Amino acid sequence: MKAYQDMNQDELKTLHQQLSKQYQDMKDLHLQLNMARGKPDFSQVQLSMPLLDVINSHYDFTDKKDYCNYGILDGIDEAKQLFADILETTPEHIIVYGNSSLTIMFDQISRGFTHGYLGHTPWCHLDKVKFLCPVPGYDRHFAITERFGIEMISIPMDENGPDMDLVEKYVNNDESVKGIWCVPQYSNPSGITYSDEVVERFAHLKPAAPDFRIFWDNAYIIHHLYDHHQDHVKNILEACQEAGNPDLVFEFCSTSKVTFPGAGVAAMATSINNKKDILKHLTVQSIGHDKLNQLRHAEYFKSIEDLKHHMSQQAELLRPKFEMVLDIFDKELKPLHIGTWSHPLGGYFITFEAMDNCAQDIVQKCKEAGVILTDAGATFPYGKDPHDSVIRIAPSYPPLNELKQATELFVLCVKLVSVEKLLKL
Ligand code: PMP
């Protein structure tokens, strides 16, 4: 196979005719597939069904009557311990919430605006509030900051994490920069894990704003695809504490992609100071979260080892999907030099980087042939990818046979759009 850039116009035109015909044939299949969101498929969710039986009407609540009532705002002890084990900290740093970590993040931003952190000026009184957004990043993070009218500043990332020179420049000099969104392990969507050096540099920031916070969304902390080849992001809470910056970070996670998306348990880890400050607010907001669901999770996962075993079973279901997509990319696209892609060891996404100015057209062509992908640009603030090149692939949800068809169509669309760009059609 010849790289497309090395083809002359006549070769490209012939190729274009062939690819257009193949595309039409694919369209005639009337596919209806969706690879837009990183949802577990039903077989993954089924792994957690026994969790629904661990507490029932016969459960011995003798010492746990309070769990069936209002109260225990920061979560039951067993759930705090479980999340402390996941996040490698101790229970006094943990607040266990309801079903969604995204809701906690939204709440934290909202609290910054209405009440401020640790007695600092609420952001609603400021002329300008800015957030740093490592890109490509998680579209729902950007949606929250956009919703609050926060100015978002893109920060490029490489395989070690965000460009820390740039992060330090903004954070240490600009008082209106109040936070940064981070998915530090198996990042959504690039799959990279921040290096130890990057974590240390985060911990040693000297923010111009005293209420600057790192929003450390560790959504994929235990979501490895392989048992023996795993990333492990350095512990940010500990690093901040050691750097004399204990209040710098809010860390989030949930069991959404461990048990049931939408019906799992979410938690936050932070300094004792921040926790107290948050609880003052939370005590007005709620009389307690769903402690029976917390108990269900803690009873089902009696130890972190149980949890790791469960995640390894999840990985067995996910791994073939990732490997199939990557195999097809390697076979069909690698020799053509019309794109690059990530090879994640965990998380839920593969990031595909097409030639400049191709991503929107590829996503559109896939859609016209029946395969829905995440919108091009979605992984950038305001939905604007300056190179129009990044596409997020979410292989988890479709069954293998459908994923194969969808990937074949995707590859075809990448080829077709690339040839059209080279021909300037
Ligand atoms: N953070 C990241 C990075 C995610 O990818 C997701 C969901 N896919 C979430 C948060 C949402 O988590 P939750 O269900 O706990 O709100």
Boltz pocket constraint, residues with backbone or C-beta under 6 A from the ligand:
constraints:
  - pocket:
      binder: B
      contacts: [[A, 38], [A, 99], [A, 100], [A, 101], [A, 102], [A, 103], [A, 138], [A, 183], [A, 188], [A, 217], [A, 219], [A, 253], [A, 254], [A, 255], [A, 256], [A, 261], [A, 262], [A, 266]]
      max_distance: 6.0
